[in-house]
Each structure stands twice: as C-alpha cells, then as structure tokens.
Amino acid sequence: MLAQSLLVDALAILGFAYAALVGVAAVRDRSTPRLAYGISLLVTAAAGLVAWLGIDAEIPITVSRPADETTYVVDIPVLRTLAEIAAASAIGALLGRLADTALVAAGREPMLRVQHTALWLGVILAGVVLIYQVHFAATLPVRTLVLSVGGASVFIVGLALQSTLGNVFAGYALQTSRILRKGDIVQLGHRGPVGTVWDSTLGTTRILLRDGELLVLPNSAVLQKDFLNLDQPHRRLRQSIQVGVSYDAPPAAVKDVALAVLHAEPLVLREPEPEVWVANFADSSVTYDLRFWIASFRDRDAAHDRVRTRLWYALRDAGLEIPVPIRTLRMTDASELRARDEAAAARVASATEALRACPLFDDGSISADERRELARAAMETQWDAGTAIVRRGDRSDSMYVIASGSCEVRLPDGGTVSLGAGSHFGEIALLLRQERTADVVAGPAGATVLRLPRASVAPVLARRPEFRERVGTVATQRRDETMGEFAPTSVAQGRGGVLAELLHLLRPF
C-alpha cells in the first residue's frame, strides 16, 4: 500500500509539472488562441498542486431548509474548485483549437471566433455542472444555490454588462449573417475610408485601413453604420475612367482606340464587355467615359494606372489630341515642333532597334507592335566608364538592355561577367521582385542603356505566357549563378492536421 501511495503521489506531481510546462509553452507562443489555454493550464497546475498538498481556503455558505426550518453550513474549497474549473477551461480551449484545425484541414473556412468561444464556454459550463454533481449535489440543492446566490448576481451582472452583451449579440449577428468575413475589403459609407476586415471578436470588429491604421469598432456600431462590402456577393467591380479628347476627333475613332486599349489590358475583364460612352461636351473637349470590370478591388489602382498609361500612348499614336485647358499663349516655330517630333521619333526608332538586337525581345518572343510599345516607355541613359548602374541589395522592379558599349557584372564571389550591346540584365528584380543580386557597372568605353520599368513590361508578360516563361527561365538561371543554391520565395506553413496540432498543443517545450 505504501508503494502504491508513493506511486500515486509521484504521478500526481509529474502531472502537475507537465501541465505547468505545457502552460508555459502555450503562453510563450503569444498567439491569442493558445493564451487562454496556457493560462488555464497554469492555474490548474498551481491551484491543483496546493490543494492536493492539503492547503486550501474554504468559503462557508449558510443554507436554510424550508421543509424543517433548519439551517446548515456548506464549506466550498476555493483552490480545488478553481483548479477544476480551470481544467475545464483548458479542455474547452483545446477542443476549440482542434475543431478549427479540422475545418482548415478539410479546406473549409476556419471556425468563427464567436463559435470557438461558444464551444469553450460550453465545456466550462459542462465542467461546472460536473463539479457540482460530484461535490455539492448532496449538500447544496440547486434551488437553494440559485435563490441564495444567483438572483442578485444575475441582476447586477446583467446591468453592468448591458453594453458588452449588446456587442456580443451584434457580433454573433454579424458572424451568422456572414455579411463581414475576415479578409473582406469594405468601404465605410459612400466615398468613405476603405480597409480590410482584420479580425472580428465577440465585442469588436477591427478594420485595417489602406494607410496602415487599425480602426476598431464596437460590433453594435458596425450594424448601425452604412458600409459597402467590396468582396460580396462577388469580387468583380465596375470601374469608370473619363478622358477629354479634342472636338476635331471623330467619336467613332476615339471609341475604337479606347476599346482597343481596354481589350488589350489583362486586368480588364472580358465579361462583362467593356464600353465607351460619350459622357459630356465640355468647354475644350468631348468627355468620354470608359467603363470596364476588374476582378477585385485589389486590382483597382493598377488597372486605372495601366489603362490611363496605355490610353495616352494610343491616343497619341492615333493623332488624337487630349486638350489641355490652359490659357497660355506660346509662339513656336513650325521647324522647332518638327525637330522635336523628329527627335522623339528617332529616339523610339533607336530604342526599337536596340530591343530587336536583344535575343529576349526578338521577333520570336514578342511582336513588332509590342516592341515599339516597350521602346516608347524605355528611358535611355548614358553611363561613363566604371559608373555603377545597379548595386547589389538595391530594390527595384526594372530591367535593362544595353544599346551600345558594354557593362561588367561583378558577382558576390569576386568573379566578373562582361555584357556587350544587345545583352540584358535586371530581369530577376523585374520578374521576382527581389533585391539586386550583383553589382553592374559601365564598361571601359561607357555604355548606353535602356531602362524598362515593370509597368511597361508587365502587360506583355501577361499577354504572352511563353514570353513570361522565357524571362523566368533566364531569371532563375542567373539567380542560381549569382546567389548559389536556389531558395524558394515562399514556404508553405502549417502543422499538417489535427494530430499534429494536438501534439503541438501537448508539447511541454
């Protein structure tokens, strides 16, 4: 019997120590779902150990029995009861976390926070009922407990928590109606601030605004506000861009050019069809309204920028003027205008030939029109011998083509690579949006280099998957040469299932 008693004592001490270690590990994890779990385990271990050692405080409750008009005192042990309720709380938090993991593993949306909390509270309630049935049912009737303790407590707690309970019920209404989901983009009021639903708790909804500010709203206030959900019932949104074109331009010609721009832009959806309407006759121009659909609000800024950019070039190529409503009178010589236009045409022709000489932009990769489109957006710069064009570690999204002269690539291991006219560099930063992996300087005779920003190359990459694959292959090969062994840019995270999550939650370190 003594050996059995010592074994039980040893197992109890080990159990309390294990619970404490798991609790510490959960608290150190610093994630909200595991915080309540860890604190509950720590309270269970501390209060349970002290109570198991026989150290406890008792709260006496005087109970009257109406049947025989007798009274008696029931002593409730504080630490033992606290340890048992904390253990029920830990079990509830554990089951809630496993339920969330099961939903994620099944490919469904994670359990809503309000349902997670409801499960946790349900397990605590079941634990309280079990504690009552085991320890107090024979000496403390439910009717007596409710009448002596519950009546005034319920009134006081209900009055104090009126606002909190209102937010809780509002949060439950928001979650069950699913009008707001985590990750949705919302706009508060007409033309109000736009943000992403960051999180939703029992009492508040947090919205991360586009400027990086976190807006915290009580759930009851959310239901009382007008807001637009830009991701429901679908993410597609119609956009409108207005442009003024000269009265000399036939509307049919303007519409053809604008529709061609919309059909060529990858961010513009083909269904519903984009449309162009005459919107107004202004003082100095006819206003046209370009209406088109995009896949989601996340593409809005990029779509507006790219449509406006392409529209400017397209109208200029078609000889259609965008009037500038200013009253400045300028006397210019016709020969000066002709010389300026000829210089611009010569620059575009020179850039086009330089791109044609580059194998990455030859006729087998892109069309002549696309090459001319890139040439118009290219920026030509002359560099003196030894001048650094790009530096390792710099952040940029442009690539370069050598029009004349030569460049020298200085690798991290000390090696060098010479590049002549028609060569290119910088495609790693353009395609993969990574830091520069090597220094590039102008050669002994200097260099004339074309800079191609991502905004001009991205539409071609989107239209031609084979061209994007070719650029990607070159970028990957060069990154391997400059950086060594390839490291993936993104690594899938996760515990890999309910069993793995259970083992993680029960791990004491």
Secondary structure as GFF3:
##gff-version 3
##sequence-region A 1 509
A	DSSP	alpha_helix	2	29	.	.	.	ID=ss1
A	DSSP	alpha_helix	32	52	.	.	.	ID=ss2
A	DSSP	beta_strand	58	65	.	.	.	ID=ss3
A	DSSP	beta_strand	70	77	.	.	.	ID=ss4
A	DSSP	alpha_helix	78	105	.	.	.	ID=ss5
A	DSSP	alpha_helix	113	131	.	.	.	ID=ss6
A	DSSP	pi_helix	132	136	.	.	.	ID=ss7
A	DSSP	alpha_helix	142	145	.	.	.	ID=ss8
A	DSSP	pi_helix	146	150	.	.	.	ID=ss9
A	DSSP	alpha_helix	151	160	.	.	.	ID=ss10
A	DSSP	alpha_helix	162	177	.	.	.	ID=ss11
A	DSSP	beta_strand	185	188	.	.	.	ID=ss12
A	DSSP	beta_strand	194	200	.	.	.	ID=ss13
A	DSSP	beta_strand	204	209	.	.	.	ID=ss14
A	DSSP	beta_strand	214	218	.	.	.	ID=ss15
A	DSSP	alpha_helix	219	224	.	.	.	ID=ss16
A	DSSP	beta_strand	227	229	.	.	.	ID=ss17
A	DSSP	beta_strand	237	245	.	.	.	ID=ss18
A	DSSP	alpha_helix	251	264	.	.	.	ID=ss19
A	DSSP	beta_strand	275	281	.	.	.	ID=ss20
A	DSSP	beta_strand	286	294	.	.	.	ID=ss21
A	DSSP	three_ten_helix	297	299	.	.	.	ID=ss22
A	DSSP	alpha_helix	300	317	.	.	.	ID=ss23
A	DSSP	alpha_helix	334	357	.	.	.	ID=ss24
A	DSSP	three_ten_helix	359	361	.	.	.	ID=ss25
A	DSSP	alpha_helix	368	377	.	.	.	ID=ss26
A	DSSP	beta_strand	379	383	.	.	.	ID=ss27
A	DSSP	beta_strand	388	390	.	.	.	ID=ss28
A	DSSP	beta_strand	398	410	.	.	.	ID=ss29
A	DSSP	beta_strand	416	419	.	.	.	ID=ss30
A	DSSP	beta_strand	424	425	.	.	.	ID=ss31
A	DSSP	alpha_helix	427	432	.	.	.	ID=ss32
A	DSSP	beta_strand	439	453	.	.	.	ID=ss33
A	DSSP	alpha_helix	454	463	.	.	.	ID=ss34
A	DSSP	alpha_helix	465	483	.	.	.	ID=ss35
A	DSSP	alpha_helix	498	505	.	.	.	ID=ss36
###
